[in-house]
Amino acid sequence: MKHVLSAIVMNQPGVLAHISGMLASRAFNIESLAVGETEDSKFSRMTFVVSGDDKTVVQVRKQLEKIITVVKVADYQNEDIVERDLMLLKVSTDATSRTEILELLQIFRGKVVDVDHSHVMLEISGTESKLNAFVDMMRPFGILELVRTGRIALSRQTSLSVDQALQPPQPYDYVDEPAEVG
């Protein structure tokens, strides 16, 4: 099962390397990772997509929270969230295919960001499934290059603002941990 984790971390050199190294050393696979500055430039938000059962994800979360530069971690598994990926792709075009590509781009609510006589560069954002569907539609035209960001996400209901993350831990922070079996 995929889980989207969001972490508020100190915005300083080496944090990303430290966190990704810790996860790799414990054999946790990161399927997607996006990092960017928050509303407070002293902090960044890291959004991870990891696969695993609930017990594995609780372990990932606990390991992340042990790192001194990690302020707070939230698992969005049971949250109503808005999530997006961003993709740029360069698609081969000629006089006959350009119109069809642009029509498909409009349907997917993307935009053209660069044009050349032999190709167009397109930008599209949305859910992973939307981007995958668009890639499938572009394959027959010839995808020359493609790059995607990691997923970003925010909860519709709860907040993981820097101010909230800096508050002392609450006793219910781990209430949803799976029970030990055995």
C-alpha positions as CSV (number, residue, x, y, z in Angstrom):
1,M,0.0,0.0,0.0
2,K,1.3,3.5,-0.9
3,H,1.6,6.1,1.8
4,V,2.2,9.8,1.4
5,L,4.4,11.2,4.2
6,S,5.0,14.9,4.7
7,A,7.9,16.1,6.9
8,I,8.8,19.6,8.1
9,V,12.6,19.7,8.2
10,M,15.2,22.3,8.9
11,N,16.3,24.1,5.7
12,Q,20.0,23.4,5.8
13,P,22.7,21.6,3.8
14,G,22.8,17.9,4.1
15,V,19.3,17.2,5.4
16,L,18.1,15.5,2.2
17,A,21.3,13.3,2.0
18,H,20.9,12.4,5.7
19,I,17.3,11.4,5.4
20,S,17.6,9.5,2.1
21,G,20.7,7.7,3.4
22,M,18.9,6.7,6.5
23,L,15.9,5.3,4.6
24,A,18.2,3.5,2.1
25,S,20.3,1.9,4.9
26,R,17.1,0.4,6.4
27,A,15.9,-0.8,2.9
28,F,12.9,1.5,2.7
29,N,12.2,2.4,-0.9
30,I,11.2,5.9,-1.7
31,E,8.9,5.9,-4.8
32,S,8.7,9.7,-5.0
33,L,10.3,12.6,-3.2
34,A,9.8,16.3,-3.5
35,V,11.4,19.0,-1.3
36,G,10.8,22.7,-1.2
37,E,10.9,25.7,1.1
38,T,7.8,26.3,3.3
39,E,6.1,29.5,4.4
40,D,9.1,30.0,6.7
41,S,12.4,30.0,4.8
42,K,14.2,28.3,7.8
43,F,12.2,25.1,7.0
44,S,11.4,22.9,4.1
45,R,8.7,20.4,3.5
46,M,9.6,16.9,2.2
47,T,6.9,14.8,0.7
48,F,7.6,11.1,0.3
49,V,5.7,8.3,-1.3
50,V,6.6,5.0,0.2
51,S,5.2,1.5,-0.2
52,G,4.6,-0.9,2.6
53,D,2.2,-2.2,5.2
54,D,1.1,0.0,8.1
55,K,3.8,-1.4,10.4
56,T,6.5,-0.6,7.9
57,V,5.3,2.9,7.4
58,V,5.1,3.5,11.2
59,Q,8.8,2.4,11.3
60,V,9.7,4.8,8.5
61,R,7.9,7.6,10.4
62,K,9.7,6.8,13.7
63,Q,13.1,6.6,12.0
64,L,12.5,10.0,10.4
65,E,11.4,11.6,13.7
66,K,14.7,10.4,15.3
67,I,16.7,12.7,12.9
68,I,17.5,16.0,14.7
69,T,16.8,18.1,11.6
70,V,13.3,16.6,11.2
71,V,10.7,18.7,13.1
72,K,7.5,16.8,12.4
73,V,6.2,13.9,10.2
74,A,2.6,13.3,9.1
75,D,1.2,10.3,7.3
76,Y,-1.6,11.3,5.0
77,Q,-2.9,7.7,4.6
78,N,-6.3,8.3,6.1
79,E,-6.5,12.0,5.1
80,D,-8.4,13.7,2.4
81,I,-5.5,15.3,0.5
82,V,-4.8,17.2,-2.6
83,E,-1.8,15.8,-4.4
84,R,0.0,16.7,-7.6
85,D,2.9,15.7,-9.8
86,L,4.4,18.0,-12.4
87,M,5.7,16.7,-15.7
88,L,7.6,18.3,-18.7
89,L,7.8,16.3,-21.9
90,K,9.2,17.0,-25.3
91,V,7.1,15.5,-28.1
92,S,8.1,15.1,-31.7
93,T,5.8,17.0,-34.0
94,D,5.2,17.8,-37.7
95,A,2.6,20.0,-39.4
96,T,0.0,17.3,-39.2
97,S,0.5,16.0,-35.7
98,R,0.9,19.4,-33.9
99,T,-2.8,20.2,-33.9
100,E,-3.8,16.8,-32.5
101,I,-1.2,17.1,-29.8
102,L,-2.4,20.6,-28.8
103,E,-6.0,19.4,-28.7
104,L,-5.1,16.5,-26.4
105,L,-3.0,18.9,-24.2
106,Q,-6.1,21.1,-23.9
107,I,-8.2,18.2,-22.8
108,F,-5.7,17.3,-20.1
109,R,-5.4,21.0,-19.1
110,G,-1.7,21.3,-19.8
111,K,0.2,24.0,-21.5
112,V,2.9,24.5,-24.1
113,V,6.1,25.9,-22.7
114,D,8.4,25.8,-25.7
115,V,8.1,25.3,-29.4
116,D,10.5,24.2,-32.1
117,H,9.9,23.2,-35.8
118,S,10.4,19.5,-34.9
119,H,9.0,19.3,-31.4
120,V,6.9,20.9,-28.6
121,M,7.7,21.0,-24.9
122,L,4.6,20.5,-22.8
123,E,3.8,21.0,-19.1
124,I,1.1,19.1,-17.3
125,S,0.3,18.7,-13.6
126,G,-2.2,16.4,-11.8
127,T,-2.5,13.1,-10.2
128,E,-0.1,10.2,-11.1
129,S,-2.9,8.5,-13.1
130,K,-3.6,11.6,-15.1
131,L,0.0,12.0,-16.0
132,N,0.3,8.4,-16.9
133,A,-2.7,8.6,-19.2
134,F,-1.3,11.6,-20.9
135,V,2.0,9.9,-21.5
136,D,0.1,7.0,-23.1
137,M,-1.6,9.4,-25.4
138,M,1.7,11.0,-26.4
139,R,3.6,7.8,-27.1
140,P,2.4,7.4,-30.7
141,F,3.7,10.9,-31.6
142,G,7.2,10.1,-30.2
143,I,8.3,11.2,-26.7
144,L,11.8,12.7,-27.1
145,E,12.3,13.5,-23.4
146,L,10.3,13.3,-20.2
147,V,10.9,14.4,-16.6
148,R,8.6,14.3,-13.6
149,T,8.7,15.8,-10.2
150,G,8.0,13.9,-7.0
151,R,4.5,14.1,-5.6
152,I,3.5,17.1,-3.5
153,A,0.5,16.9,-1.2
154,L,-1.4,18.9,1.5
155,S,-4.3,17.7,3.7
156,R,-7.6,19.4,3.0
157,Q,-8.5,19.3,6.7
158,T,-5.5,19.2,9.0
159,S,-2.5,21.5,8.9
160,L,1.1,20.7,9.1
161,S,2.3,24.3,9.1
162,V,5.7,25.2,10.5
163,D,4.0,26.8,13.5
164,Q,2.1,23.6,14.3
165,A,5.1,21.4,13.7
166,L,7.1,23.4,16.2
167,Q,4.5,22.6,19.0
168,P,5.4,19.9,21.5
169,P,4.3,16.4,20.6
170,Q,0.8,15.5,21.6
171,P,0.1,12.1,23.4
172,Y,-2.2,11.0,20.5
173,D,0.5,11.3,17.8
174,Y,0.9,7.5,17.4
175,V,-2.6,6.5,18.2
176,D,-3.0,4.9,14.8
177,E,-0.1,2.5,15.1
178,P,-0.9,-1.1,14.2
179,A,-1.1,-3.4,17.2
180,E,1.7,-5.9,17.7
181,V,0.8,-9.4,16.6
182,G,2.2,-12.4,18.2
